[in-house]
Amino acid sequence: MCAPHSRYASPPMTNAISHNIESIEAFPLNVPLLAPFTIATARLDHVNNVAVRVRLQSGAEGWGEIPSLHPVTTEDQPTALAAVRQIAPQLAGHDGAAWRPLAADLATALPHLAATRAGIEMAILDALTTDWGVPLYQFFGGASDQLTTDITIPICSPDEARALAATYREQGFDVIKTKVGLDLQDDVARLAAIRDAHPNCALVLDANEGYSADEALVFLATLRSEGIEPALFEQPVAREDWDGLGRVTREGGVPVAADESCRSPQDALCVAQGNLATVLNIKLVKCGVVGALEIAAIARAAGLGLMIGGMVETRLAMGFAAHFAAGLGGFDWIDLDTPLLLAEDPVAGGYTADGPHYSLATTSAGHGGSINPTA
């Protein structure tokens, strides 16, 4: 599965004070959800992710996370564990400070395992910034040390959605994202229930490729007939339905975010050049850290909005993503809520949360999160 790249043949020599990678380890990261998480293309009852630990020769450690949400991610947990354990010996001895070339090598060695590559990239950068004593948000630019996230309501009954929306209103969430795309009438009923319980919230709709362009436009028209105007419509159509994505953007009358249609800088450039969406959703596990920086640059050059999101991850990956978005700045849409949907928090340290408000200021280096691993 992992064909070694030529760079791995002879690890570079560095000075005595070294950022060389000593080891990379992978651990199962299994966490129950408060309730099943249902989207148009998948249902998740438990998080079965993978935690990645990178240790440098200096002694500094860093943590990353690989989500497993098949078929959204290629990887399931056994695949991700095996991939990290196979590639780890080939990375040992290499300079972690050369993280961009290492990311390119990972793309060659693991071309079809984007989430695995991203988890390793996260851990390397966390270890480096921990060694340097720099919080990740400062490393990425220091634009802010605060974020405010939305909260997601999965595909569920109107009564469940109404109760969740009322709870989230009490907790101070002003932006509610809800999954749609399985059944148009059910989606409308769910949104009406959410609007009833939280009349003033901004509504983000995420179809996860569930509609055709025609269905998406009918859906928006039906919502308007009910007096509901979404703030954002995320990935209304299939990933490769570029014409449909552009049509919903032109005719829908609401901002449209490309998510599954934006998995790489190449995708981002296609969306930008064709005016196929108004917002690009960056998920580190789709494209890695280097790819995410390139997508952000394309969005800014093209005048597109930015969204930061994730799969269903713990505060390891969500913490890294929060530092990335806060440090870089310019993200209008923050969707980093999945740790709030877990029944347990396995992460020690890291950012602190007060309802929707995340503070990164308590982090002295890296993203600050870690776990007590079990093999």
C-alpha positions as CSV (number, residue, x, y, z in Angstrom):
1,M,0.0,0.0,0.0
2,C,2.8,2.4,0.9
3,A,5.5,2.5,-1.8
4,P,8.5,4.3,-0.3
5,H,9.5,7.6,-1.9
6,S,13.1,8.3,-2.8
7,R,13.4,11.0,-0.1
8,Y,13.1,8.2,2.6
9,A,16.3,6.5,1.3
10,S,18.7,8.6,3.4
11,P,17.5,10.7,6.3
12,P,19.0,14.1,6.5
13,M,21.7,15.0,9.0
14,T,20.9,17.8,11.4
15,N,22.5,19.6,14.3
16,A,22.7,18.1,17.8
17,I,19.6,20.1,18.9
18,S,17.3,18.2,16.6
19,H,13.8,18.3,15.3
20,N,14.3,14.9,13.8
21,I,11.3,12.5,14.1
22,E,12.1,9.8,16.6
23,S,8.8,7.9,16.4
24,I,5.3,8.0,15.0
25,E,2.6,5.9,16.7
26,A,-1.1,5.2,16.1
27,F,-3.7,4.4,18.7
28,P,-7.4,3.5,18.5
29,L,-9.6,6.5,19.6
30,N,-13.0,5.1,20.4
31,V,-15.6,7.4,21.9
32,P,-19.4,7.1,22.2
33,L,-21.8,9.7,20.8
34,L,-24.6,11.3,22.8
35,A,-26.9,10.2,20.0
36,P,-26.6,8.6,16.5
37,F,-25.2,11.1,13.9
38,T,-27.1,10.7,10.7
39,I,-26.3,12.5,7.4
40,A,-27.5,11.9,3.8
41,T,-24.6,9.5,3.1
42,A,-23.8,7.8,6.4
43,R,-24.8,7.1,10.0
44,L,-22.4,7.1,12.9
45,D,-23.1,5.5,16.3
46,H,-19.6,5.6,17.8
47,V,-16.5,7.4,16.9
48,N,-13.8,4.9,15.9
49,N,-11.0,7.2,15.0
50,V,-7.2,7.0,15.3
51,A,-4.9,9.2,17.4
52,V,-1.4,9.8,16.0
53,R,1.5,10.7,18.3
54,V,4.8,12.1,16.9
55,R,7.8,12.2,19.2
56,L,10.9,14.3,18.2
57,Q,14.4,13.6,19.2
58,S,14.2,16.7,21.4
59,G,11.6,14.9,23.5
60,A,8.7,17.1,22.3
61,E,5.4,15.3,21.4
62,G,2.6,16.2,19.1
63,W,-0.8,14.8,18.5
64,G,-3.1,14.5,15.5
65,E,-6.3,12.6,14.6
66,I,-7.6,10.5,11.7
67,P,-11.4,10.4,11.5
68,S,-13.2,7.3,10.2
69,L,-16.5,8.1,8.6
70,H,-16.8,5.7,5.7
71,P,-17.7,6.4,2.9
72,V,-17.0,10.1,3.5
73,T,-13.4,9.1,4.4
74,T,-11.6,6.3,2.5
75,E,-10.2,5.0,5.7
76,D,-11.8,2.9,8.3
77,Q,-10.0,2.5,11.7
78,P,-8.0,-0.7,10.8
79,T,-6.8,0.8,7.5
80,A,-5.7,4.0,9.2
81,L,-3.9,2.2,12.0
82,A,-2.1,-0.1,9.5
83,A,-1.1,2.8,7.2
84,V,0.5,4.9,10.1
85,R,2.3,1.9,11.4
86,Q,3.6,1.0,7.9
87,I,4.8,4.5,7.0
88,A,6.3,5.4,10.5
89,P,9.7,3.7,10.0
90,Q,10.2,5.5,6.7
91,L,9.6,8.9,8.4
92,A,11.8,8.2,11.4
93,G,15.0,10.2,11.4
94,H,13.8,12.9,9.0
95,D,13.7,16.6,10.0
96,G,10.1,17.4,11.1
97,A,10.8,21.1,10.6
98,A,10.8,20.3,6.8
99,W,7.1,19.7,7.1
100,R,6.1,20.9,3.7
101,P,8.4,18.4,1.9
102,L,7.3,15.7,4.3
103,A,3.7,16.5,3.4
104,A,4.5,16.1,-0.3
105,D,6.2,12.7,0.4
106,L,3.2,11.5,2.3
107,A,1.0,12.4,-0.7
108,T,3.2,10.2,-2.8
109,A,3.3,7.4,-0.3
110,L,-0.3,7.4,0.7
111,P,-2.1,8.9,-2.3
112,H,-5.6,7.6,-1.5
113,L,-5.5,8.1,2.3
114,A,-6.0,11.9,2.8
115,A,-7.2,11.7,6.3
116,T,-4.2,9.6,7.4
117,R,-1.8,12.0,5.8
118,A,-3.6,14.9,7.5
119,G,-3.4,13.2,10.9
120,I,0.3,12.7,10.6
121,E,0.8,16.3,9.4
122,M,-1.1,17.6,12.4
123,A,1.0,15.6,14.8
124,I,4.3,16.8,13.2
125,L,3.3,20.4,13.4
126,D,2.0,20.1,17.0
127,A,5.3,18.5,18.0
128,L,7.3,21.2,16.3
129,T,5.4,24.1,17.8
130,T,5.4,22.4,21.2
131,D,9.2,22.2,20.9
132,W,9.4,25.8,19.9
133,G,7.0,26.9,22.7
134,V,4.6,28.6,20.2
135,P,0.8,28.1,20.2
136,L,-0.4,26.9,16.8
137,Y,-2.6,29.9,16.3
138,Q,0.5,32.1,16.5
139,F,2.4,29.8,14.1
140,F,-0.5,30.2,11.6
141,G,-0.5,34.0,11.8
142,G,-1.9,35.0,15.2
143,A,-5.0,36.7,13.8
144,S,-7.1,35.7,16.8
145,D,-7.1,33.3,19.8
146,Q,-10.9,33.0,19.9
147,L,-13.6,31.3,17.7
148,T,-17.3,30.9,17.9
149,T,-18.7,27.6,16.4
150,D,-22.1,26.6,15.2
151,I,-23.8,23.4,16.4
152,T,-25.2,20.6,14.3
153,I,-28.6,18.9,14.4
154,P,-28.4,15.6,12.4
155,I,-31.2,14.1,10.4
156,C,-33.9,13.4,13.0
157,S,-37.6,13.8,13.7
158,P,-39.1,17.4,14.0
159,D,-39.7,16.8,17.7
160,E,-36.1,15.9,18.3
161,A,-34.9,18.8,16.3
162,R,-37.2,21.2,18.1
163,A,-35.9,20.0,21.5
164,L,-32.3,20.2,20.4
165,A,-32.8,23.7,19.0
166,A,-34.3,24.9,22.2
167,T,-31.4,23.5,24.2
168,Y,-28.9,25.1,21.9
169,R,-30.6,28.4,22.2
170,E,-30.3,28.3,25.9
171,Q,-26.6,27.4,25.6
172,G,-26.0,30.5,23.5
173,F,-25.6,29.1,20.0
174,D,-26.7,31.6,17.4
175,V,-25.8,29.5,14.3
176,I,-27.5,26.1,13.9
177,K,-26.4,23.7,11.1
178,T,-28.7,20.9,10.2
179,K,-28.2,17.9,7.9
180,V,-30.6,17.5,5.0
181,G,-30.7,15.6,1.8
182,L,-32.6,12.3,2.5
183,D,-36.2,13.4,2.1
184,L,-37.2,16.9,1.0
185,Q,-40.5,17.1,3.0
186,D,-38.9,15.7,6.1
187,D,-36.1,18.3,5.8
188,V,-38.6,21.1,5.5
189,A,-40.5,19.9,8.6
190,R,-37.3,19.6,10.6
191,L,-36.2,23.1,9.6
192,A,-39.7,24.5,10.5
193,A,-39.3,22.9,14.0
194,I,-35.8,24.4,14.4
195,R,-37.0,27.8,13.4
196,D,-40.0,27.5,15.8
197,A,-37.7,26.7,18.8
198,H,-34.9,29.2,17.8
199,P,-36.5,32.0,15.8
200,N,-33.5,34.2,15.4
201,C,-30.7,31.7,14.7
202,A,-28.8,31.6,11.4
203,L,-29.5,28.4,9.6
204,V,-26.8,26.4,7.7
205,L,-28.1,23.5,5.6
206,D,-25.8,20.7,4.7
207,A,-27.0,18.2,2.1
208,N,-23.9,16.1,1.9
209,E,-24.5,15.6,-1.8
210,G,-28.0,14.4,-1.1
211,Y,-30.0,16.4,-3.7
212,S,-30.0,17.0,-7.4
213,A,-29.9,20.6,-8.6
214,D,-33.6,20.5,-9.3
215,E,-34.4,19.1,-5.9
216,A,-32.2,21.6,-4.2
217,L,-33.9,24.5,-5.9
218,V,-37.4,23.1,-5.1
219,F,-36.2,22.7,-1.5
220,L,-35.1,26.3,-1.2
221,A,-38.4,27.5,-2.8
222,T,-40.4,25.4,-0.4
223,L,-38.5,26.8,2.6
224,R,-39.2,30.3,1.4
225,S,-42.9,29.5,1.2
226,E,-42.6,28.6,4.9
227,G,-40.9,31.9,5.6
228,I,-37.5,30.2,6.2
229,E,-34.4,31.8,4.6
230,P,-31.1,29.9,5.0
231,A,-27.9,31.7,5.7
232,L,-25.8,29.1,3.8
233,F,-26.4,25.9,1.7
234,E,-23.5,23.5,1.9
235,Q,-22.8,20.9,-0.8
236,P,-26.3,20.6,-2.2
237,V,-25.4,18.2,-5.0
238,A,-23.0,15.3,-5.8
239,R,-19.3,16.1,-5.6
240,E,-18.6,15.9,-9.4
241,D,-21.9,17.6,-10.4
242,W,-20.1,20.8,-11.2
243,D,-22.9,22.1,-13.5
244,G,-25.5,21.4,-10.7
245,L,-23.4,23.1,-8.1
246,G,-23.0,26.2,-10.3
247,R,-26.7,26.2,-11.1
248,V,-27.7,26.2,-7.4
249,T,-25.2,29.0,-6.7
250,R,-26.6,31.1,-9.6
251,E,-30.3,30.4,-9.1
252,G,-30.7,29.5,-5.4
253,G,-30.5,33.0,-4.0
254,V,-28.4,31.9,-1.0
255,P,-24.7,31.5,-0.4
256,V,-23.5,28.0,-1.4
257,A,-20.5,26.2,0.1
258,A,-18.4,23.6,-1.7
259,D,-17.4,20.9,0.7
260,E,-17.1,17.4,-0.9
261,S,-16.5,19.3,-4.2
262,C,-13.5,21.0,-2.5
263,R,-11.1,18.3,-1.5
264,S,-7.9,19.8,-2.9
265,P,-6.4,23.0,-4.2
266,Q,-7.1,21.8,-7.7
267,D,-10.8,21.5,-6.8
268,A,-10.8,24.9,-5.2
269,L,-9.3,26.4,-8.3
270,C,-12.0,24.8,-10.4
271,V,-14.7,26.2,-8.2
272,A,-13.2,29.6,-8.2
273,Q,-12.6,29.8,-12.0
274,G,-16.2,28.6,-12.7
275,N,-17.9,30.7,-10.0
276,L,-19.5,27.4,-8.9
277,A,-19.8,28.4,-5.2
278,T,-19.5,31.4,-2.9
279,V,-17.8,29.7,0.0
280,L,-15.1,27.0,0.3
281,N,-15.3,24.6,3.2
282,I,-11.8,23.6,4.4
283,K,-11.5,20.4,6.2
284,L,-7.9,19.5,7.1
285,V,-8.7,15.8,6.8
286,K,-9.6,16.2,3.2
287,C,-6.5,18.0,2.0
288,G,-3.9,18.1,4.9
289,V,-2.4,21.3,6.4
290,V,-0.4,22.3,3.3
291,G,-3.4,21.8,1.0
292,A,-5.6,23.8,3.4
293,L,-3.2,26.7,3.3
294,E,-3.3,26.6,-0.5
295,I,-7.1,26.5,-0.6
296,A,-7.3,29.5,1.7
297,A,-5.0,31.4,-0.5
298,I,-7.1,30.6,-3.6
299,A,-10.3,31.6,-1.8
300,R,-8.9,34.9,-0.8
301,A,-7.5,35.6,-4.3
302,A,-10.9,34.8,-5.8
303,G,-13.0,36.7,-3.3
304,L,-14.7,33.6,-1.9
305,G,-15.8,33.1,1.7
306,L,-14.1,30.5,3.9
307,M,-15.6,27.9,6.2
308,I,-13.7,25.6,8.5
309,G,-15.1,22.2,9.3
310,G,-14.4,18.6,10.1
311,M,-15.7,15.1,10.1
312,V,-16.7,13.7,13.5
313,E,-13.6,14.2,15.6
314,T,-12.5,14.8,19.2
315,R,-10.8,17.9,20.5
316,L,-7.5,16.7,19.0
317,A,-8.4,17.4,15.4
318,M,-10.9,20.1,16.2
319,G,-8.4,21.9,18.4
320,F,-5.9,21.8,15.5
321,A,-8.5,23.1,13.1
322,A,-9.5,25.9,15.6
323,H,-5.9,27.0,15.8
324,F,-5.6,26.9,12.0
325,A,-8.7,29.1,11.4
326,A,-8.1,31.5,14.3
327,G,-4.5,32.0,13.4
328,L,-5.1,32.5,9.7
329,G,-8.2,34.6,10.2
330,G,-10.9,35.4,7.6
331,F,-13.2,32.5,8.2
332,D,-16.8,33.6,8.2
333,W,-18.3,30.1,9.0
334,I,-17.0,28.0,11.9
335,D,-18.2,24.4,12.1
336,L,-16.0,22.8,14.8
337,D,-18.7,21.4,17.0
338,T,-18.3,17.6,17.0
339,P,-16.6,17.4,20.4
340,L,-19.8,18.8,21.8
341,L,-21.7,15.8,20.3
342,L,-19.6,13.2,22.1
343,A,-20.6,11.4,25.3
344,E,-17.1,11.6,26.6
345,D,-14.0,13.9,26.2
346,P,-10.9,11.7,26.0
347,V,-8.6,14.8,25.4
348,A,-6.6,16.4,28.2
349,G,-5.6,20.0,27.8
350,G,-6.2,22.0,24.7
351,Y,-8.7,24.8,24.1
352,T,-11.5,25.6,26.5
353,A,-15.1,26.0,25.5
354,D,-17.9,28.1,27.0
355,G,-21.0,27.1,25.0
356,P,-20.2,28.0,21.4
357,H,-17.1,30.1,22.3
358,Y,-13.7,28.5,22.1
359,S,-10.7,30.1,23.7
360,L,-7.2,29.1,22.5
361,A,-5.4,31.6,24.8
362,T,-4.9,28.9,27.5
363,T,-2.6,27.0,25.1
364,S,1.1,27.8,25.7
365,A,2.4,25.7,22.8
366,G,1.1,23.6,19.9
367,H,-2.7,22.9,20.2
368,G,-2.2,21.7,23.8
369,G,-4.3,18.5,23.5
370,S,-3.2,15.0,24.2
371,I,-4.7,11.6,25.2
372,N,-3.7,8.7,27.4
373,P,-3.2,6.2,24.6
374,T,-4.2,2.5,24.7
375,A,-2.8,0.1,22.2
